[in-house]
Amino acid sequence: MENFDICIVGASIAGNYLAYLLSKSDMKILVLEEHKDIGLPFQCAGIISQKLAQLIQLPEEIVLNRVNTAKLVNPLGNFIKLSGKEHPYIVDRIALDRLFYEKNKNATNITYYLDERLRSFKYGIENGQKCVLIETSKRFINIKDFPMSSMVP
Ligand SMILES: Cc1cc2nc3c(=O)[nH]c(=O)nc-3n(C[C@H](O)[C@H](O)[C@H](O)COP(=O)(O)OP(=O)(O)OC[C@H]3O[C@@H](n4cnc5c(N)ncnc54)[C@H](O)[C@@H]3O)c2cc1C
């Protein structure tokens, strides 16, 4: 059975960014993504705040636009208009999801399993060590437990 220190479920913006932050550690990281293409299916309008843009050092090439106002329309056609000092970015959301994946994919301590779904997990003991046993659509994986975890054997 394969062993990892961390398993991140979902190779979208949060999962890929977390893997990126952890890539400098000596932990062995697995990222599981049920879709075979990162960023797809495309399901987001791509509006992001200045705060997020600063946090992830958003590259200009994936910025499509910046806006001053937003009009939120419900299915009945009623709408509200929002405006303020924020000037959010409209980004290419697929490119955003791929941004940190591209940085991570050659990291020696990160493994991506795409087209592979997390099915279940359970706590267990392996070689006397507490662990999390994960079942994906393709395999079983052993994730190390950490001393501070609240896991009960
Ligand atoms: C129509 C729409 C428009 C939106 N517009 C905006 C917007 O303009 N601005 C904004 O800030 N937010 C918007 N959002 C919300 C935004 O998309 C989410 O907040 C954001 O994508 C969350 O990122 P995430 O990485 O946490 O999760 P997600 O982007 O939801 O990614 C989760 C990932 O986990 C994978 N996954 C899930 N379960 C499993 C499993 N069991 N095994 C393996 N992989 C799994 C999924 O395939 C997916 O890739 C919008 C959402 C929708 C639906």
The ligand as an ORCA input file, in Angstrom:
! r2SCAN-3c Opt
* xyz 0 1
  C     -21.864     29.059    -10.890
  C     -20.825     29.465     -9.875
  C     -20.245     30.723     -9.952
  C     -19.300     31.121     -8.980
  N     -18.721     32.355     -9.096
  C     -17.819     32.748     -8.178
  C     -17.147     34.001     -8.299
  O     -17.369     34.756     -9.228
  N     -16.230     34.322     -7.358
  C     -15.927     33.489     -6.312
  O     -15.069     33.852     -5.479
  N     -16.524     32.295     -6.188
  C     -17.446     31.899     -7.079
  N     -18.023     30.674     -6.974
  C     -17.608     29.826     -5.850
  C     -16.245     29.228     -6.157
  O     -16.318     28.468     -7.355
  C     -15.812     28.344     -4.984
  O     -15.850     29.089     -3.785
  C     -14.396     27.834     -5.190
  O     -14.287     27.119     -6.400
  C     -14.012     26.939     -4.024
  O     -12.720     26.451     -4.305
  P     -12.221     25.095     -3.692
  O     -10.857     24.823     -4.249
  O     -12.398     25.158     -2.214
  O     -13.299     24.019     -4.149
  P     -13.813     23.626     -5.596
  O     -13.432     24.640     -6.621
  O     -15.252     23.277     -5.423
  O     -12.978     22.320     -5.907
  C     -13.202     21.096     -5.255
  C     -12.451     20.049     -6.077
  O     -12.541     18.811     -5.383
  C     -12.837     17.796     -6.316
  N     -13.510     16.748     -5.564
  C     -14.660     16.849     -4.870
  N     -14.954     15.683     -4.272
  C     -13.951     14.832     -4.608
  C     -13.678     13.459     -4.278
  N     -14.496     12.732     -3.500
  N     -12.567     12.885     -4.787
  C     -11.714     13.601     -5.580
  N     -11.924     14.899     -5.909
  C     -13.027     15.501     -5.428
  C     -13.724     18.470     -7.350
  O     -13.716     17.781     -8.572
  C     -13.067     19.840     -7.465
  O     -12.056     19.888     -8.434
  C     -18.949     30.243     -7.925
  C     -19.511     28.965     -7.861
  C     -20.431     28.571     -8.829
  C     -21.008     27.170     -8.760
*
